[in-house]
Amino acid sequence: MNSTGTRYLWITALIIAVALVSFPRFDLQDMGPIIEYTGKIDGEQSFGDAVFYMSYVEYFRGEGPIEDVHLPFRYRPLIPFIASLLPIESPMTAINVVNLVALYATVLFLLMFLRSLGFDSRFSILGCFLYVVSFPVFYMSTTGCLDACIMCMLTIGAYLMFKEKWLLLAITIAVGVPIKEVIVLLIPVAVAYLWVTGSSHSKLLWTSLLLLLAFVIPTVLIKMVFIRSGDFYWVPSVSTLLDNLRVRAMLSLLLSFGLPGILSILFVVRYRKLAGFIQKRTLVPLLTGVVVTVLLVVYSMLTAYTDGRFIWPMTIFTIPMALWVIRYKPFRSQIA
């Protein structure tokens, strides 16, 4: 992959892979034998949360009432609004076209992110393949929900963080809020980066405050718009936890954890051998991202319907660890 021609060939393969992996479930068409195992509740076709996002698109087009969009989905207007502007009749298709664009943008920024961490083009492209050829991209990316879009914003945010573009990171967080609240994961990761890089106390304080306000202000404004609709909070309960201890949920989490997650465990096990060529300023924020994503999964199991969507953000932080393991020569000799 050292030659320019070979590099462009692999990038072309990556572009094609995005389409091939996401297409079988595009618009929940569930092509071929997978229709027997996907998109069903009690044997019946289910659109899940996508119903509310489609209703949101119809609302923005003046074709349906806002009452069809339940909380907390009403707090996520940006992607349905963008989808409503597209000259595409089907609300689900419009949303999934935006999701597909977000997938390609994610790959671009992931490539830039990995290059900023010191990986050459060969390993950076490999990291993008680890993202694309995965269960979440196949199963969840173009099914009418917004997770592909928030993954795009999280990847952009990770790139900007390691480039120390704090104002742009704050803007990214603010834009991410009306997509999905998961954008908040970037704040503790950024604080960890500021701390481990030896930022002054004043810079740590004011930058953290900037990022926090970038999340809080849009959140409050959105809730004020819909204040007459009541309010929504994710309240922990034992019954929700018990409901989530089901085989389907555990399998979805495991598959979404994926190969990068498995290799990241191997990274932790072999950290002493790998530590010599990994900077602390890079590793600590990535580990922070893993920890806060785990906390998100635990919280979701107490408050929501848990599946692989909640652990998917972890791949942004585990892919670099996976690449460090693969790049480690003794590991490559073992799998050769």
GIKAFEN-V284026 format. One record per run of one state. SS is the DSSP state (~ for helix, > for strand, _ for the rest). FROM is the first residue (numbers start at 1). TO is the last residue. If there is no record, write none. Layout:
# GIKAFEN-V284026
<<SS & FROM & TO> <SS & FROM & TO>>
This chain:
# GIKAFEN-V284026
<<_ & 1 & 3> <~ & 4 & 23> <_ & 24 & 25> <~ & 26 & 28> <_ & 29 & 31> <~ & 32 & 36> <_ & 37 & 39> <> & 40 & 41> <_ & 42 & 43> <> & 44 & 45> <_ & 46 & 49> <~ & 50 & 60> <_ & 61 & 65> <~ & 66 & 68> <_ & 69 & 72> <~ & 73 & 75> <_ & 76 & 76> <~ & 77 & 84> <_ & 85 & 90> <~ & 91 & 116> <_ & 117 & 120> <~ & 121 & 132> <_ & 133 & 134> <~ & 135 & 140> <_ & 141 & 146> <~ & 147 & 162> <_ & 163 & 165> <~ & 166 & 177> <_ & 178 & 180> <~ & 181 & 196> <_ & 197 & 200> <~ & 201 & 225> <_ & 226 & 226> <~ & 227 & 229> <_ & 230 & 237> <~ & 238 & 244> <_ & 245 & 246> <~ & 247 & 269> <_ & 270 & 270> <~ & 271 & 277> <_ & 278 & 279> <~ & 280 & 303> <_ & 304 & 308> <~ & 309 & 312> <_ & 313 & 314> <~ & 315 & 327> <_ & 328 & 328> <~ & 329 & 335> <_ & 336 & 336>>
